[in-house]
Amino acid sequence: MTLSSKLSDPRLFRQYAYVDGKWTHGEGGREEAVFDPATGEALGHIPWLEAHQITATVDAAEAAFVHWRALRVDERCERLLAWYDLLQANREDLATLMTLEQGKPLPDARGEVEYGASFVRWFAEEGKRTFGETIPSHIPNAALGTIKEPVGIAALITPWNFPLAMITRKAAAAMAAGCTVIVKPAGETPFSALALAELAERAGIPAGVFNVVLGDPPEVSRILCAEDRVKALSFTGSTRVGRLLLEQCANTVKRVSLELGGNAPFIVGPDMDPKEAAFAAVAAKFQTAGQDCLAADRILVHESIHDAFVEHFAERMAALTVGNGLEPEIDLGPLIHRQAVEKAAAIVDDAISKGATLVAGDQSQAPGENFFMPVLLTDVTHDMKIWHEESFAPVAGITAYADDDQVIEMANDTEYGLAAYLYTHDIRRIWKILRALEFGMVSVNSVKMTGPPVPFGGVKHSGLGREGGVTGIDEYLETKYYCLGALGSVSGS
């Protein structure tokens, strides 16, 4: 059975790049297979564009920018809202595509489609509120103010763990601002991006405004970073690659926004019900099979409730079901590829060799070679990989702490600063720890923290800028100041 036969609308499955409103194949004959991580079966193939085809995409985006930015903001809004409606109408097909290429359970994929669509609607409306300012004048007979203008072409490089939402969160903001976009999706999950392109075309978004390029990641990135006509670059992915892209963008002085790695602490205070906190920690750790920059990597539990917490965590973790995301009642799908499984195993082996206790995690039960059964480690210490590295796997490490000052120091002991979780009912502890945590986002007594109104982003080596919220569109806008002097007046500096 082919992938397209599993969709109500087979046209949503595309095996071409999308450039200037046209479905485009590679001219050099290079292509790459895309695999279902749950079964290892090839889902299809995508072309690798040649360098001149990437440059031609920039040409198309440049030409389209002239007309797209000139549209009234409400006209751009109408097209984005039409795109939103089509995402909602095709949610089941989009979710099926996502599960097949990424592996996450179908209910999670449906949730991502809803989440991704919500950014299109949010920024369609936010585009109407990109106000300038009137500045009280210190210059006689002059009016001062600012207006907001789109930066130009935006290159968007997106990851495989959220193959739809990471595109819409960037693209909707850029397009609402009046920019045209060039999307480079992950090679593991291109079909969600191409389905977005198909629906954007149906929504009446003009040719050249939304483009999807495919090819060798380093080659495509180098071309887009070196292109002076590309004025902004937004990337979600590893800190290592983010640093490289930032260097490559330096010569063209681009507007750069980066959402990079995470190493989230999950802090549990002594006043918490250990069962309630443990169940929340399981939810925070194992979302997307741990392949999530918000996943709780270091679980820090007050020593007075540590043992009870571990018992309840193990109980809840044991109830999780692992399998093909298309099957019913599945909690965790596969990891994205075999290398991810090998990395997870290496992190577990390193921890055990340095004194961690393996409470649960029998890999002989894995239903396939890309699956990794949930692991629970206790007695995790600072010298282990699991403490410092973003595992991106269903591996939970628990450490006991004695007091608030110690746990603040432990939580901040990382180069990353994306997200942190805090579970306690003591308002004094909440305020003290909340202010002391060196993270861009802190969620108190809640696993869910993201959404369209949220300024998503981190500090330290977790990135630059924010996505979503009222600030997300600013990444794609320039502020132009004006001074309107009265004719005949004498001006000065």
DRENDO-1510 file (C-alpha; in Angstrom, 1 decimal, always signed):
<recs>
REC; n; res; u; v; w
REC; 1; MET; +0.0; +0.0; +0.0 .
REC; 2; THR; +1.5; +3.4; -1.0 .
REC; 3; LEU; +1.5; +6.4; +1.3 .
REC; 4; SER; -0.9; +8.3; -1.0 .
REC; 5; SER; -3.5; +5.5; -0.7 .
REC; 6; LYS; -3.6; +6.1; +3.0 .
REC; 7; LEU; -4.8; +9.7; +2.5 .
REC; 8; SER; -8.3; +11.0; +1.7 .
REC; 9; ASP; -6.7; +13.5; -0.6 .
REC; 10; PRO; -3.7; +11.9; -2.3 .
REC; 11; ARG; -2.6; +15.2; -3.7 .
REC; 12; LEU; -1.2; +16.1; -0.3 .
REC; 13; PHE; +1.6; +13.6; -0.8 .
REC; 14; ARG; +4.2; +15.4; -3.0 .
REC; 15; GLN; +7.7; +14.2; -3.9 .
REC; 16; TYR; +9.0; +17.4; -5.4 .
REC; 17; ALA; +10.3; +20.7; -4.2 .
REC; 18; TYR; +8.0; +23.7; -4.4 .
REC; 19; VAL; +9.5; +26.8; -6.0 .
REC; 20; ASP; +7.7; +29.8; -7.4 .
REC; 21; GLY; +4.4; +28.0; -7.3 .
REC; 22; LYS; +5.7; +25.1; -9.3 .
REC; 23; TRP; +6.5; +21.5; -8.3 .
REC; 24; THR; +10.1; +21.1; -9.1 .
REC; 25; HIS; +12.5; +18.1; -9.5 .
REC; 26; GLY; +16.2; +18.2; -9.1 .
REC; 27; GLU; +18.2; +18.6; -12.3 .
REC; 28; GLY; +21.2; +16.6; -11.2 .
REC; 29; GLY; +19.4; +13.4; -10.6 .
REC; 30; ARG; +20.2; +13.3; -6.9 .
REC; 31; GLU; +17.5; +12.2; -4.5 .
REC; 32; GLU; +17.0; +10.8; -1.0 .
REC; 33; ALA; +14.6; +8.2; +0.3 .
REC; 34; VAL; +12.3; +9.0; +3.2 .
REC; 35; PHE; +11.6; +6.1; +5.6 .
REC; 36; ASP; +8.9; +5.3; +8.1 .
REC; 37; PRO; +10.9; +5.0; +11.4 .
REC; 38; ALA; +8.4; +2.5; +12.8 .
REC; 39; THR; +8.7; +0.0; +10.0 .
REC; 40; GLY; +11.9; +1.0; +8.1 .
REC; 41; GLU; +9.9; +1.0; +4.9 .
REC; 42; ALA; +10.6; +3.7; +2.3 .
REC; 43; LEU; +7.7; +6.1; +2.0 .
REC; 44; GLY; +8.9; +7.9; -1.0 .
REC; 45; HIS; +11.8; +10.0; -2.4 .
REC; 46; ILE; +12.6; +13.6; -2.6 .
REC; 47; PRO; +14.9; +15.4; -5.0 .
REC; 48; TRP; +18.0; +17.3; -4.0 .
REC; 49; LEU; +18.0; +20.7; -5.8 .
REC; 50; GLU; +21.2; +21.9; -7.5 .
REC; 51; ALA; +22.9; +25.1; -6.3 .
REC; 52; HIS; +21.5; +27.2; -9.2 .
REC; 53; GLN; +18.0; +26.0; -8.3 .
REC; 54; ILE; +18.4; +27.3; -4.8 .
REC; 55; THR; +19.5; +30.6; -6.2 .
REC; 56; ALA; +16.5; +30.6; -8.6 .
REC; 57; THR; +14.3; +30.1; -5.5 .
REC; 58; VAL; +15.8; +33.3; -4.0 .
REC; 59; ASP; +15.0; +35.0; -7.4 .
REC; 60; ALA; +11.4; +33.9; -7.2 .
REC; 61; ALA; +11.0; +35.0; -3.5 .
REC; 62; GLU; +12.6; +38.4; -4.4 .
REC; 63; ALA; +10.2; +39.0; -7.2 .
REC; 64; ALA; +7.2; +37.9; -5.1 .
REC; 65; PHE; +8.2; +40.1; -2.2 .
REC; 66; VAL; +7.5; +43.3; -4.2 .
REC; 67; HIS; +3.9; +42.3; -4.7 .
REC; 68; TRP; +3.3; +40.5; -1.3 .
REC; 69; ARG; +4.5; +43.4; +0.8 .
REC; 70; ALA; +2.4; +45.8; -1.3 .
REC; 71; LEU; -0.9; +43.9; -0.4 .
REC; 72; ARG; -3.0; +45.6; +2.2 .
REC; 73; VAL; -2.5; +43.8; +5.5 .
REC; 74; ASP; -6.1; +42.6; +5.6 .
REC; 75; GLU; -5.6; +41.0; +2.2 .
REC; 76; ARG; -2.6; +39.1; +3.5 .
REC; 77; CYS; -4.6; +38.2; +6.5 .
REC; 78; GLU; -7.4; +36.7; +4.4 .
REC; 79; ARG; -5.0; +34.4; +2.6 .
REC; 80; LEU; -3.5; +33.2; +5.8 .
REC; 81; LEU; -6.9; +32.5; +7.3 .
REC; 82; ALA; -7.8; +30.6; +4.2 .
REC; 83; TRP; -4.6; +28.5; +4.7 .
REC; 84; TYR; -5.6; +28.0; +8.4 .
REC; 85; ASP; -9.1; +26.7; +7.3 .
REC; 86; LEU; -7.5; +24.2; +4.9 .
REC; 87; LEU; -5.1; +23.0; +7.6 .
REC; 88; GLN; -8.1; +22.3; +9.8 .
REC; 89; ALA; -10.1; +20.7; +7.1 .
REC; 90; ASN; -7.3; +18.3; +6.2 .
REC; 91; ARG; -6.1; +17.6; +9.7 .
REC; 92; GLU; -6.5; +13.8; +9.5 .
REC; 93; ASP; -4.4; +13.5; +6.3 .
REC; 94; LEU; -1.8; +15.9; +7.7 .
REC; 95; ALA; -1.6; +13.9; +10.9 .
REC; 96; THR; -1.3; +10.6; +9.0 .
REC; 97; LEU; +1.5; +12.0; +6.9 .
REC; 98; MET; +3.3; +13.2; +10.0 .
REC; 99; THR; +3.0; +9.9; +11.9 .
REC; 100; LEU; +4.3; +8.0; +8.9 .
REC; 101; GLU; +7.4; +10.1; +8.4 .
REC; 102; GLN; +8.1; +11.1; +12.0 .
REC; 103; GLY; +6.7; +8.2; +14.0 .
REC; 104; LYS; +4.7; +10.1; +16.8 .
REC; 105; PRO; +1.4; +8.5; +17.8 .
REC; 106; LEU; -1.5; +9.6; +15.6 .
REC; 107; PRO; -3.3; +11.6; +18.5 .
REC; 108; ASP; -0.1; +13.5; +19.1 .
REC; 109; ALA; +0.1; +14.2; +15.3 .
REC; 110; ARG; -3.4; +15.5; +15.3 .
REC; 111; GLY; -2.5; +17.7; +18.2 .
REC; 112; GLU; +0.4; +19.1; +16.3 .
REC; 113; VAL; -1.7; +20.0; +13.3 .
REC; 114; GLU; -4.0; +21.9; +15.6 .
REC; 115; TYR; -1.1; +23.5; +17.3 .
REC; 116; GLY; +0.6; +24.4; +14.0 .
REC; 117; ALA; -2.6; +25.8; +12.5 .
REC; 118; SER; -3.1; +28.0; +15.6 .
REC; 119; PHE; +0.0; +30.0; +14.7 .
REC; 120; VAL; -1.3; +30.7; +11.2 .
REC; 121; ARG; -4.5; +32.2; +12.7 .
REC; 122; TRP; -2.6; +34.0; +15.5 .
REC; 123; PHE; -0.2; +35.8; +13.1 .
REC; 124; ALA; -2.9; +36.5; +10.5 .
REC; 125; GLU; -4.5; +38.6; +13.2 .
REC; 126; GLU; -1.2; +39.9; +14.7 .
REC; 127; GLY; -0.2; +41.2; +11.3 .
REC; 128; LYS; -2.9; +43.8; +11.7 .
REC; 129; ARG; -1.3; +45.1; +14.9 .
REC; 130; THR; +2.2; +45.9; +13.7 .
REC; 131; PHE; +1.8; +49.4; +14.7 .
REC; 132; GLY; +4.4; +52.2; +14.5 .
REC; 133; GLU; +4.7; +55.0; +17.1 .
REC; 134; THR; +4.2; +58.7; +17.2 .
REC; 135; ILE; +7.2; +60.3; +19.1 .
REC; 136; PRO; +6.7; +63.6; +20.9 .
REC; 137; SER; +9.0; +65.9; +18.9 .
REC; 138; HIS; +12.0; +67.7; +20.4 .
REC; 139; ILE; +12.6; +69.3; +17.0 .
REC; 140; PRO; +10.6; +72.6; +16.2 .
REC; 141; ASN; +8.0; +72.3; +13.5 .
REC; 142; ALA; +8.6; +68.5; +13.0 .
REC; 143; ALA; +6.6; +65.3; +13.4 .
REC; 144; LEU; +8.5; +62.2; +14.5 .
REC; 145; GLY; +7.4; +58.6; +14.4 .
REC; 146; THR; +8.1; +55.1; +13.3 .
REC; 147; ILE; +6.6; +52.6; +10.9 .
REC; 148; LYS; +7.1; +48.8; +10.6 .
REC; 149; GLU; +8.3; +47.3; +7.4 .
REC; 150; PRO; +9.0; +43.7; +6.4 .
REC; 151; VAL; +12.7; +42.7; +6.3 .
REC; 152; GLY; +12.5; +40.9; +3.0 .
REC; 153; ILE; +13.1; +37.2; +2.2 .
REC; 154; ALA; +13.3; +34.9; +5.2 .
REC; 155; ALA; +15.0; +31.5; +5.2 .
REC; 156; LEU; +13.4; +29.0; +7.6 .
REC; 157; ILE; +15.4; +25.9; +8.5 .
REC; 158; THR; +13.2; +23.5; +10.5 .
REC; 159; PRO; +13.6; +20.2; +12.4 .
REC; 160; TRP; +12.1; +16.7; +12.2 .
REC; 161; ASN; +10.6; +16.4; +15.7 .
REC; 162; PHE; +7.7; +18.9; +14.9 .
REC; 163; PRO; +7.7; +18.9; +11.1 .
REC; 164; LEU; +4.6; +21.0; +10.7 .
REC; 165; ALA; +4.3; +23.3; +13.7 .
REC; 166; MET; +7.9; +24.5; +13.5 .
REC; 167; ILE; +7.2; +25.7; +9.9 .
REC; 168; THR; +3.9; +27.4; +10.6 .
REC; 169; ARG; +5.2; +29.2; +13.7 .
REC; 170; LYS; +8.0; +30.8; +11.6 .
REC; 171; ALA; +6.3; +31.1; +8.2 .
REC; 172; ALA; +3.0; +32.6; +9.4 .
REC; 173; ALA; +4.8; +35.3; +11.3 .
REC; 174; ALA; +7.1; +36.2; +8.4 .
REC; 175; MET; +4.3; +36.1; +5.8 .
REC; 176; ALA; +2.0; +38.2; +8.0 .
REC; 177; ALA; +4.8; +40.8; +8.3 .
REC; 178; GLY; +4.9; +40.9; +4.5 .
REC; 179; CYS; +8.0; +38.7; +3.9 .
REC; 180; THR; +8.4; +35.9; +1.5 .
REC; 181; VAL; +9.8; +32.6; +2.8 .
REC; 182; ILE; +12.1; +29.8; +1.7 .
REC; 183; VAL; +11.6; +26.7; +3.9 .
REC; 184; LYS; +14.2; +24.0; +4.2 .
REC; 185; PRO; +12.6; +21.1; +6.1 .
REC; 186; ALA; +14.5; +18.2; +7.6 .
REC; 187; GLY; +15.3; +15.5; +5.2 .
REC; 188; GLU; +13.7; +12.9; +7.5 .
REC; 189; THR; +10.3; +14.7; +7.4 .
REC; 190; PRO; +9.8; +16.6; +4.2 .
REC; 191; PHE; +6.3; +15.5; +3.3 .
REC; 192; SER; +4.6; +17.7; +6.0 .
REC; 193; ALA; +6.3; +20.7; +4.6 .
REC; 194; LEU; +5.2; +19.8; +1.0 .
REC; 195; ALA; +1.6; +19.3; +2.1 .
REC; 196; LEU; +1.7; +22.8; +3.7 .
REC; 197; ALA; +2.8; +24.1; +0.3 .
REC; 198; GLU; +0.0; +22.4; -1.5 .
REC; 199; LEU; -2.5; +23.9; +0.9 .
REC; 200; ALA; -0.9; +27.3; +0.7 .
REC; 201; GLU; -1.4; +27.3; -3.1 .
REC; 202; ARG; -5.0; +26.3; -2.6 .
REC; 203; ALA; -5.4; +29.1; -0.1 .
REC; 204; GLY; -4.4; +31.7; -2.8 .
REC; 205; ILE; -1.0; +32.5; -1.5 .
REC; 206; PRO; +0.8; +33.8; -4.6 .
REC; 207; ALA; +3.7; +32.0; -6.3 .
REC; 208; GLY; +7.0; +32.7; -4.8 .
REC; 209; VAL; +5.7; +33.7; -1.3 .
REC; 210; PHE; +6.0; +30.2; +0.2 .
REC; 211; ASN; +8.7; +28.0; -1.2 .
REC; 212; VAL; +10.1; +24.6; -0.1 .
REC; 213; VAL; +13.6; +23.7; -1.1 .
REC; 214; LEU; +15.1; +20.2; -0.7 .
REC; 215; GLY; +18.7; +19.1; -0.8 .
REC; 216; ASP; +22.0; +18.5; +1.0 .
REC; 217; PRO; +21.5; +20.4; +4.3 .
REC; 218; PRO; +25.0; +22.0; +4.5 .
REC; 219; GLU; +25.0; +23.0; +0.9 .
REC; 220; VAL; +21.5; +24.6; +1.1 .
REC; 221; SER; +22.4; +26.4; +4.3 .
REC; 222; ARG; +25.6; +27.8; +2.9 .
REC; 223; ILE; +23.8; +29.2; -0.1 .
REC; 224; LEU; +21.0; +30.8; +1.9 .
REC; 225; CYS; +23.3; +32.2; +4.5 .
REC; 226; ALA; +25.6; +33.7; +1.8 .
REC; 227; GLU; +22.8; +35.2; -0.2 .
REC; 228; ASP; +22.6; +38.9; +0.6 .
REC; 229; ARG; +19.0; +39.1; -0.6 .
REC; 230; VAL; +18.0; +36.7; +2.2 .
REC; 231; LYS; +17.5; +39.2; +5.0 .
REC; 232; ALA; +16.5; +36.9; +7.9 .
REC; 233; LEU; +17.2; +33.4; +8.9 .
REC; 234; SER; +15.3; +31.4; +11.5 .
REC; 235; PHE; +16.5; +28.0; +12.6 .
REC; 236; THR; +15.3; +25.4; +15.1 .
REC; 237; GLY; +17.7; +22.6; +15.8 .
REC; 238; SER; +20.9; +21.7; +17.7 .
REC; 239; THR; +23.1; +24.3; +19.3 .
REC; 240; ARG; +26.1; +23.0; +17.3 .
REC; 241; VAL; +24.4; +23.7; +14.0 .
REC; 242; GLY; +23.0; +27.0; +15.3 .
REC; 243; ARG; +26.5; +28.2; +16.0 .
REC; 244; LEU; +27.6; +27.3; +12.5 .
REC; 245; LEU; +24.6; +29.1; +10.9 .
REC; 246; LEU; +25.3; +32.2; +13.0 .
REC; 247; GLU; +28.8; +32.3; +11.7 .
REC; 248; GLN; +27.7; +31.8; +8.1 .
REC; 249; CYS; +25.2; +34.7; +8.4 .
REC; 250; ALA; +27.8; +37.1; +9.8 .
REC; 251; ASN; +29.1; +38.3; +6.4 .
REC; 252; THR; +25.7; +39.3; +5.2 .
REC; 253; VAL; +24.6; +40.7; +8.6 .
REC; 254; LYS; +21.2; +38.9; +8.6 .
REC; 255; ARG; +18.5; +39.1; +11.2 .
REC; 256; VAL; +19.0; +35.7; +12.9 .
REC; 257; SER; +16.7; +33.9; +15.3 .
REC; 258; LEU; +17.7; +30.6; +16.8 .
REC; 259; GLU; +15.7; +28.1; +18.9 .
REC; 260; LEU; +18.4; +25.6; +19.9 .
REC; 261; GLY; +19.0; +22.9; +22.4 .
REC; 262; GLY; +17.4; +22.4; +25.8 .
REC; 263; ASN; +18.2; +20.6; +29.0 .
REC; 264; ALA; +15.2; +21.3; +31.1 .
REC; 265; PRO; +15.2; +20.7; +34.9 .
REC; 266; PHE; +12.0; +19.5; +36.5 .
REC; 267; ILE; +12.1; +20.7; +40.2 .
REC; 268; VAL; +9.9; +19.1; +42.8 .
REC; 269; GLY; +9.5; +20.8; +46.1 .
REC; 270; PRO; +9.1; +19.0; +49.5 .
REC; 271; ASP; +5.5; +20.1; +49.8 .
REC; 272; MET; +4.3; +18.3; +46.7 .
REC; 273; ASP; +2.2; +15.1; +46.5 .
REC; 274; PRO; +4.9; +12.7; +45.1 .
REC; 275; LYS; +2.3; +10.8; +43.0 .
REC; 276; GLU; +0.9; +14.0; +41.4 .
REC; 277; ALA; +4.4; +15.4; +40.7 .
REC; 278; ALA; +5.7; +12.0; +39.4 .
REC; 279; PHE; +2.8; +11.7; +36.9 .
REC; 280; ALA; +3.4; +15.2; +35.7 .
REC; 281; ALA; +7.1; +14.5; +35.3 .
REC; 282; VAL; +6.4; +11.4; +33.2 .
REC; 283; ALA; +4.2; +13.6; +30.9 .
REC; 284; ALA; +7.0; +16.3; +30.7 .
REC; 285; LYS; +9.7; +13.7; +30.0 .
REC; 286; PHE; +8.2; +11.4; +27.5 .
REC; 287; GLN; +6.3; +13.7; +25.1 .
REC; 288; THR; +7.3; +12.9; +21.5 .
REC; 289; ALA; +9.3; +9.9; +22.9 .
REC; 290; GLY; +11.6; +12.4; +24.6 .
REC; 291; GLN; +12.5; +14.0; +21.3 .
REC; 292; ASP; +11.4; +17.4; +22.4 .
REC; 293; CYS; +13.5; +20.5; +23.4 .
REC; 294; LEU; +11.1; +21.0; +26.3 .
REC; 295; ALA; +11.5; +17.5; +27.6 .
REC; 296; ALA; +12.4; +17.2; +31.3 .
REC; 297; ASP; +15.9; +15.9; +31.1 .
REC; 298; ARG; +17.0; +16.4; +34.8 .
REC; 299; ILE; +14.4; +15.6; +37.4 .
REC; 300; LEU; +15.4; +17.1; +40.7 .
REC; 301; VAL; +13.4; +15.9; +43.7 .
REC; 302; HIS; +13.6; +17.0; +47.3 .
REC; 303; GLU; +15.2; +14.2; +49.4 .
REC; 304; SER; +12.2; +14.0; +51.7 .
REC; 305; ILE; +9.9; +12.6; +49.0 .
REC; 306; HIS; +12.5; +11.2; +46.6 .
REC; 307; ASP; +11.8; +7.5; +47.2 .
REC; 308; ALA; +8.0; +7.8; +47.0 .
REC; 309; PHE; +8.4; +9.9; +43.8 .
REC; 310; VAL; +10.6; +7.3; +42.2 .
REC; 311; GLU; +8.1; +4.6; +43.0 .
REC; 312; HIS; +5.2; +6.5; +41.5 .
REC; 313; PHE; +7.3; +7.6; +38.4 .
REC; 314; ALA; +8.3; +3.9; +37.7 .
REC; 315; GLU; +4.7; +2.9; +38.1 .
REC; 316; ARG; +3.4; +5.5; +35.6 .
REC; 317; MET; +6.3; +4.9; +33.2 .
REC; 318; ALA; +5.5; +1.1; +33.1 .
REC; 319; ALA; +2.0; +1.9; +31.9 .
REC; 320; LEU; +3.3; +3.6; +28.8 .
REC; 321; THR; +2.8; +1.7; +25.6 .
REC; 322; VAL; +5.4; +1.7; +22.9 .
REC; 323; GLY; +4.7; +0.9; +19.2 .
REC; 324; ASN; +3.8; +2.1; +15.7 .
REC; 325; GLY; +2.1; +5.4; +16.0 .
REC; 326; LEU; -0.7; +4.4; +13.6 .
REC; 327; GLU; -1.9; +1.7; +16.1 .
REC; 328; PRO; -4.4; +2.6; +18.7 .
REC; 329; GLU; -3.5; +3.3; +22.4 .
REC; 330; ILE; +0.1; +4.0; +21.7 .
REC; 331; ASP; +2.0; +6.5; +24.0 .
REC; 332; LEU; +5.5; +6.4; +22.5 .
REC; 333; GLY; +6.5; +5.9; +18.9 .
REC; 334; PRO; +9.9; +5.1; +17.5 .
REC; 335; LEU; +13.0; +7.4; +17.6 .
REC; 336; ILE; +13.6; +9.1; +14.3 .
REC; 337; HIS; +16.4; +6.7; +13.2 .
REC; 338; ARG; +18.9; +4.1; +14.4 .
REC; 339; GLN; +21.6; +6.7; +15.3 .
REC; 340; ALA; +19.2; +8.2; +17.8 .
REC; 341; VAL; +18.7; +4.8; +19.4 .
REC; 342; GLU; +22.5; +4.3; +19.6 .
REC; 343; LYS; +22.9; +7.7; +21.2 .
REC; 344; ALA; +20.3; +6.9; +23.8 .
REC; 345; ALA; +21.9; +3.6; +24.7 .
REC; 346; ALA; +25.3; +5.3; +25.0 .
REC; 347; ILE; +23.9; +7.9; +27.5 .
REC; 348; VAL; +22.3; +5.1; +29.6 .
REC; 349; ASP; +25.5; +3.0; +29.5 .
REC; 350; ASP; +27.6; +6.1; +30.5 .
REC; 351; ALA; +25.4; +6.8; +33.5 .
REC; 352; ILE; +25.4; +3.2; +34.7 .
REC; 353; SER; +29.2; +3.0; +34.4 .
REC; 354; LYS; +29.5; +6.1; +36.6 .
REC; 355; GLY; +27.2; +4.9; +39.4 .
REC; 356; ALA; +23.6; +5.5; +38.3 .
REC; 357; THR; +21.0; +2.9; +39.2 .
REC; 358; LEU; +18.9; +1.5; +36.4 .
REC; 359; VAL; +15.4; +1.2; +37.8 .
REC; 360; ALA; +13.6; +0.3; +34.6 .
REC; 361; GLY; +14.2; +0.1; +30.9 .
REC; 362; ASP; +14.4; -3.4; +29.3 .
REC; 363; GLN; +15.5; -2.8; +25.7 .
REC; 364; SER; +14.8; -6.5; +24.8 .
REC; 365; GLN; +11.1; -5.4; +24.8 .
REC; 366; ALA; +11.6; -2.9; +22.0 .
REC; 367; PRO; +9.2; -3.7; +19.1 .
REC; 368; GLY; +11.7; -2.7; +16.4 .
REC; 369; GLU; +15.2; -1.5; +15.7 .
REC; 370; ASN; +14.3; +2.2; +15.9 .
REC; 371; PHE; +12.4; +1.9; +19.2 .
REC; 372; PHE; +13.8; +2.6; +22.6 .
REC; 373; MET; +11.9; +1.5; +25.7 .
REC; 374; PRO; +11.5; +4.2; +28.4 .
REC; 375; VAL; +14.4; +4.2; +30.9 .
REC; 376; LEU; +14.5; +5.4; +34.5 .
REC; 377; LEU; +17.8; +6.1; +36.2 .
REC; 378; THR; +18.4; +7.3; +39.7 .
REC; 379; ASP; +21.5; +8.6; +41.5 .
REC; 380; VAL; +22.3; +10.7; +38.5 .
REC; 381; THR; +25.3; +13.0; +39.1 .
REC; 382; HIS; +27.0; +16.0; +37.5 .
REC; 383; ASP; +29.7; +13.9; +35.7 .
REC; 384; MET; +27.3; +11.9; +33.6 .
REC; 385; LYS; +26.3; +12.6; +30.0 .
REC; 386; ILE; +22.7; +12.6; +30.9 .
REC; 387; TRP; +23.3; +15.6; +33.1 .
REC; 388; HIS; +25.0; +17.8; +30.4 .
REC; 389; GLU; +23.7; +16.5; +27.1 .
REC; 390; GLU; +20.2; +16.9; +25.6 .
REC; 391; SER; +19.3; +13.2; +25.3 .
REC; 392; PHE; +16.4; +13.6; +22.9 .
REC; 393; ALA; +15.3; +10.2; +24.0 .
REC; 394; PRO; +12.9; +8.5; +26.5 .
REC; 395; VAL; +15.6; +8.5; +29.2 .
REC; 396; ALA; +14.7; +10.0; +32.6 .
REC; 397; GLY; +17.3; +10.8; +35.2 .
REC; 398; ILE; +16.4; +11.6; +38.8 .
REC; 399; THR; +18.6; +13.3; +41.4 .
REC; 400; ALA; +17.8; +14.2; +45.1 .
REC; 401; TYR; +18.5; +17.6; +46.5 .
REC; 402; ALA; +18.5; +19.0; +50.0 .
REC; 403; ASP; +17.3; +22.7; +49.8 .
REC; 404; ASP; +16.2; +25.5; +47.5 .
REC; 405; ASP; +19.7; +27.0; +47.1 .
REC; 406; GLN; +21.2; +23.7; +46.1 .
REC; 407; VAL; +18.5; +22.9; +43.6 .
REC; 408; ILE; +18.8; +26.4; +42.0 .
REC; 409; GLU; +22.6; +25.8; +41.5 .
REC; 410; MET; +21.9; +22.3; +40.1 .
REC; 411; ALA; +19.2; +23.5; +37.7 .
REC; 412; ASN; +21.4; +26.3; +36.3 .
REC; 413; ASP; +24.4; +23.9; +35.9 .
REC; 414; THR; +24.0; +23.7; +32.1 .
REC; 415; GLU; +25.0; +25.7; +29.0 .
REC; 416; TYR; +21.3; +25.6; +28.0 .
REC; 417; GLY; +18.6; +27.9; +29.1 .
REC; 418; LEU; +15.4; +27.1; +27.2 .
REC; 419; ALA; +12.7; +25.8; +29.6 .
REC; 420; ALA; +12.4; +24.7; +33.3 .
REC; 421; TYR; +9.6; +23.2; +35.3 .
REC; 422; LEU; +8.8; +23.8; +39.0 .
REC; 423; TYR; +6.3; +21.9; +41.1 .
REC; 424; THR; +5.5; +23.4; +44.5 .
REC; 425; HIS; +2.6; +25.2; +46.2 .
REC; 426; ASP; +4.8; +27.4; +48.4 .
REC; 427; ILE; +4.5; +30.9; +46.9 .
REC; 428; ARG; +7.7; +32.1; +48.5 .
REC; 429; ARG; +9.6; +29.1; +47.0 .
REC; 430; ILE; +7.9; +29.7; +43.6 .
REC; 431; TRP; +9.0; +33.3; +43.5 .
REC; 432; LYS; +12.5; +32.7; +44.7 .
REC; 433; ILE; +13.3; +29.8; +42.3 .
REC; 434; LEU; +11.4; +31.3; +39.4 .
REC; 435; ARG; +13.5; +34.5; +39.5 .
REC; 436; ALA; +16.8; +32.6; +40.0 .
REC; 437; LEU; +16.4; +30.1; +37.2 .
REC; 438; GLU; +18.5; +31.0; +34.1 .
REC; 439; PHE; +15.9; +29.9; +31.5 .
REC; 440; GLY; +13.8; +31.8; +29.0 .
REC; 441; MET; +10.6; +30.0; +30.1 .
REC; 442; VAL; +9.5; +28.6; +33.4 .
REC; 443; SER; +6.4; +26.5; +33.9 .
REC; 444; VAL; +5.0; +26.3; +37.4 .
REC; 445; ASN; +2.7; +23.4; +38.3 .
REC; 446; SER; +1.9; +22.8; +34.6 .
REC; 447; VAL; +3.4; +20.5; +31.9 .
REC; 448; LYS; +1.8; +22.5; +29.1 .
REC; 449; MET; +3.4; +25.9; +28.6 .
REC; 450; THR; +3.4; +26.7; +24.8 .
REC; 451; GLY; +0.9; +28.2; +22.4 .
REC; 452; PRO; +0.4; +31.1; +20.0 .
REC; 453; PRO; +0.4; +33.9; +22.6 .
REC; 454; VAL; +3.7; +32.6; +24.2 .
REC; 455; PRO; +7.1; +34.3; +23.5 .
REC; 456; PHE; +8.9; +31.0; +22.9 .
REC; 457; GLY; +12.6; +31.0; +23.2 .
REC; 458; GLY; +15.7; +30.6; +25.5 .
REC; 459; VAL; +18.8; +32.2; +26.9 .
REC; 460; LYS; +22.4; +31.2; +27.1 .
REC; 461; HIS; +23.2; +28.6; +24.4 .
REC; 462; SER; +19.5; +27.8; +23.8 .
REC; 463; GLY; +19.1; +30.6; +21.2 .
REC; 464; LEU; +18.3; +34.1; +20.2 .
REC; 465; GLY; +15.0; +35.8; +19.7 .
REC; 466; ARG; +11.4; +34.6; +20.4 .
REC; 467; GLU; +8.8; +32.9; +18.4 .
REC; 468; GLY; +5.0; +33.3; +18.9 .
REC; 469; GLY; +3.3; +35.9; +21.0 .
REC; 470; VAL; +3.3; +39.6; +20.3 .
REC; 471; THR; +7.1; +39.6; +19.8 .
REC; 472; GLY; +7.3; +36.7; +17.3 .
REC; 473; ILE; +6.4; +38.9; +14.3 .
REC; 474; ASP; +9.1; +41.4; +15.2 .
REC; 475; GLU; +11.8; +39.0; +14.0 .
REC; 476; TYR; +10.6; +39.8; +10.5 .
REC; 477; LEU; +10.1; +43.5; +10.8 .
REC; 478; GLU; +12.3; +46.6; +10.6 .
REC; 479; THR; +11.5; +49.8; +12.4 .
REC; 480; LYS; +11.8; +52.8; +10.2 .
REC; 481; TYR; +12.1; +56.2; +11.9 .
REC; 482; TYR; +10.8; +59.3; +10.2 .
REC; 483; CYS; +11.1; +63.0; +10.8 .
REC; 484; LEU; +8.7; +65.2; +8.9 .
REC; 485; GLY; +9.9; +68.8; +9.0 .
REC; 486; ALA; +7.7; +71.8; +8.0 .
REC; 487; LEU; +8.6; +73.3; +4.6 .
REC; 488; GLY; +10.7; +76.4; +4.9 .
REC; 489; SER; +11.9; +75.6; +8.4 .
REC; 490; VAL; +15.6; +75.6; +9.3 .
REC; 491; SER; +16.7; +72.1; +10.2 .
REC; 492; GLY; +19.6; +71.0; +12.3 .
REC; 493; SER; +21.1; +67.9; +13.7 .
</recs>
